[in-house]
Amino acid sequence: MPETVILATAAAALGLIVGSFLNVVAHRLPRGQSLLYPPSACPHCGQRVRPWHNVPVASYLFLRGRCRNCGAPIGRHYPLTEAATGLISGITAGAIGLTPFLLPGLIFAWTLIALTRIDLDLQLLPDRLTLPLAGLGLALSVVGIWVPGLIGWQGPGLPPPLGSLLGLALGYGLLFATGWAYAAATGREGLGGGDLKLLGALGAWVGPVAVVLALFVAALLGSLIGGLIILLRGGGRHLAIPFGPFLAAGGWALLLWKDTLIRWYFGLSGLSG
């Protein structure tokens, strides 16, 4: 237990730093800008952000949410992304443990956080993130044949190569069929191509059975949270709510607690013996 706490704490601290970089990714990558140059600056006055003003979360609190130079407000999504990345990194490390799958699991979580931010900001899931995520899942499943601990027969880990490929195909196909049926029934496009590619990428990491449950979890969360947003903000049932964050949450949960969630689902549906 102490080792798990130390590992989770170290991962959370690393996650805060990574979260600061994910803010850059979320802003620049969809716009085709370099992730490394120029250095971060205030969008209002152009003043370069000094290193001591770029400490995750703490700098935002110290500066009281305003630019040191011009006093313009700093968006709350910056410290929220950093804090969320720290929290999710700690949970991910605690669930996986000190195994060869730890770094891939963290990269998976960080990529989903970046995609979530971009989808919330722009209603966009860039191919530059979803396609490499899918490719990495497939590649690591092959590498896992020779590296013990990457393929998760029990607990967190990747499916074997065939399962990864089937998960990718099924994930993409499920949403393709769902989107086609929705468009045929309503005459409106309900899902974007990015959603299809994201679920396909998730399938490459969790396998064909778990990707179906990931979609179920995403739909459940989308219905509950989306319904609450519509209720609070108004706009009717046609209010556009990005589905990517819910897919990301479902995929992350299935990667870490696949066996538990599958048993829960089969028990809930009455299919467990």
Secondary structure as GFF3:
##gff-version 3
##sequence-region A 1 273
A	DSSP	alpha_helix	2	28	.	.	.	ID=ss1
A	DSSP	three_ten_helix	29	31	.	.	.	ID=ss2
A	DSSP	three_ten_helix	51	53	.	.	.	ID=ss3
A	DSSP	alpha_helix	58	62	.	.	.	ID=ss4
A	DSSP	alpha_helix	77	96	.	.	.	ID=ss5
A	DSSP	alpha_helix	102	122	.	.	.	ID=ss6
A	DSSP	alpha_helix	127	143	.	.	.	ID=ss7
A	DSSP	alpha_helix	161	186	.	.	.	ID=ss8
A	DSSP	alpha_helix	193	206	.	.	.	ID=ss9
A	DSSP	alpha_helix	208	233	.	.	.	ID=ss10
A	DSSP	alpha_helix	244	269	.	.	.	ID=ss11
###
